[in-house]
Amino acid sequence: MRELYIANKNYSSWSLRPWLLMKQLDIAFTEQLVPFAEQDSFAKFRSFSPSGKVPCLVQHNTVIWDSLAIAEYLYEHYPTVWPADRRVRAWARCAAAEIHANFNALRSICSMNCGLRIQLHEHSAPLLRDLARLDELVTEGVHKFGGPYLAGAQFTAADAFYAPVAFRLQSYGLSLSQEVNAYFARLLQLPAMQDWYQQALAEPWLDKAHDALIPEVGTITADLRTGVQAV
């Protein structure tokens, strides 16, 4: 049986990607949720992940400790992870790799926090550039391949990699073009995304290190979490 090690659902955008991918494609796995540690999670996560980070997929004696590598590993057994057409698959992989490695301003300014609603102090030039590129990329995918998903009619790893953006747009009240907003709204309505979201709100852990980043970039206007235990 596959075991997927993840961290707090409220915060861990990296964990969401393979979790959602496997849920949407009905790929069986056992979830192993290991909350972030108060000071540094490295030693805690090193017990199962060579990098000391999540997500990490373990199957028998095989350990895959990167979200994109997990997608490629799963593809070897489940071809629907990526689009069937080689041309479309190449585009989808580029899109996933881009969000995996770039969009640094969006990632750092708008850290994932499912349960909060935040009004940003400002929309900096780097953030606006990331949002413009995001709008451009999603528009291209939906137009080129016909939607409703990023690379065509079926949900693939490309959509899983952009799923955390849907939570970020929701939390920070960010809006893009009408078509792109509709795409991310569709992701939010996926049953698996709703399950993740509800579990995130109900988590009993609040992570001070993650929450401390919020006042630097914006004002909290609502806290929908029901967590009662701070770590």
N, C-alpha and C positions, 0 to 999 in steps of 0.2 A: 504493500500500500504506500502511496505517496504521502509524505508529510510536508505541509507548507508552513514554515515558521514565519510569523508576521509579528508586528508590534501593534500598538494601540490603533484602533480603527479611526478614532477621531483625528489622529495626526499623521499616520504613516501613508503617504501617497504612494511610496514605492511598494508597500505591501499590497495595496489595493489592486495593482495591475495584474499580477498573476492570479490572485484570488478571484477577481472578476472574470478573467479569461476562462478559468477552469469552471466556474459556476455557470457561465453563459453557454459553454460548450459541453456541459455535462461530463466533465472529466473528473473522475472520483479522486478525492484527496481527504486527508485528515488535517484539520486546522490546529496548529499549535501557536496560540497567542502568548507572547512573552512581552509584558509591558516594559516600557522604557524605565531605566534605572534613574534614581534621583540625580546622581552626579554624572556618570558616564556609563553607557550601556555596553561598551566594547567588551569588557571581560565577561559580562553576562551572556552576550550574544556569541562570543567565541566558543561557547560550549557546543554550538551546533553549526556555526557559520565561520569559515576560514577568514573572512574579511571582518568579522565582528559587526556585520550589518545585516539588515533584513531587506527584502525577503530572502529566504533560503529554502530550496526544495530538496528533500531527501527521499530517495527511492532505493531501497536495498543498500548497496554500498556506493551509490552515486550521489554526490552532493553538488548542487548547482546554486551558486550564491549571488547571482545577478539576475535582475528581472528580465532583461532582454535575452540573456542566455537561457533562462527558464522557458521563454516563449519558443526559442529555437529547439530546445530539447523536446518540448511537447510536440512540436511540429513533426518531428521524426516519427511519432506514433499517431498523431492526429492531424492529418493534412488540412483540416478546416481552420486550424490556427491562423493560417495566412490564406489570401485569395488563391484560387486555383490557377488563374491566368498568370503566366510568368511576368508579363509586363506590369500588370496590376500589383502583383506580389512585390516586385522591385520597388514600386512607388510606395506601397504600404510599409515596407521595411525602412525606406528612407525617412518616411514620416515618423515612424516609431523611434528610429535612431535620433532624429532631430530633437524630439521632446525628451528623450533619454539624456542627451548630452548638452542641450542648449536651453533657451528660455530662462536664463539665470536670474534676470530681474524679476520675472513673474514668480519664480520659485522662491527667491529670497524675500521679496517684499510681501507676497501673498502666500505665506506658508499655509499648508492645508490645516484647517481647523473646522471640522464639519459643524460643530455645534454653536459657533459664534457668528454674529453678523457684525461686520466692521465697516466703518466709513473711513476711507483712507485720508490722511492729511493732505496728500498731493498725489498727482499722477505724473511721476517723473518721466523724463525723456526715455530712459532705458525701458521702463515699464510700457510706455506707449509704443515703442518699437516692437517689443515682444507681442503686444496685443495686436498690432497691425500685421505682423508676420503670422500669428495664429489665425487671424481672420482670413488672410490670404490663403494659407495652407488648407484650412477646412473647406473654404469655398472651392478651391481647385479640386479637392478630392470628391466632393459631392457633385460638382458639375461634370467632372471628367468621367466618373464611374456610375453616375445615376442615382446614388443614395439608396436608402436613407442613411446608410452608414458611411464611414469615411472612405472605404474602398469598395463600395457597391452595396448589393442587397443584403449581404450577410455580415453579422458581427464578426470581427476578426481581432487579432492582437493589436492592430493599429488603433481600434476604438478603445481597447483596454488601456493602452498607454495614454490616451487623452482623457480618460475618465476622471482622473484627479482634477483636471482643469475645470470640469463641470462643478465640482464642489467648491473650487476656488472662486469661480465666477459668482456662485450663489452666496458664498460667505462675504465676499467683498463688494457685492452689488455692481459688478462689472458687466458692461453690455457691449456686444459687438454688432455686426450686421444682423439683419433679421433672419437670414437663412442660417447663419452660424449659431445665433442664439437658439434657433429651433433645433439644430443638431444636438447641442449640449443639453437642451431640455429633454430630448428623447433619451439621452444617456441617463439623466437623472431619474427617469420614469421606469427604467429597466427594473424588473423585480429584484434582481441581485443587488443593484445599486440601492434600492430602497431598503433591502435587508441590511446592507452594510451601514447605511445611514442611521437606521433605527438602533442598531447595535452600538454604533459610535456614540449616539446621544446617551445611551444607557450605561456606558462603561463606568465602573466605579473608580477610575483613576483620572486624576488631573495631573498633567505634567508641567511643572513650574517652568522648566527651561523653554519649552515651546510657547507657553502662554506669555512669558516675559517678553517675547519678541513683538507681540501685538501692539502695546502702547507706543513703540518706537515708530510705527508706520501708520497707525490709525486709532480711532475711537470705537470701543465696543458699544454697539447700540442694542444688542440682545444676546443673551446667553441661554441657549436652549438645552444645554446639557443637564443631566440629572446625576452626574458623578458626585460622590460624597466623600471620596478618599483621595487626598492629595499625596503625591509621591515626591 
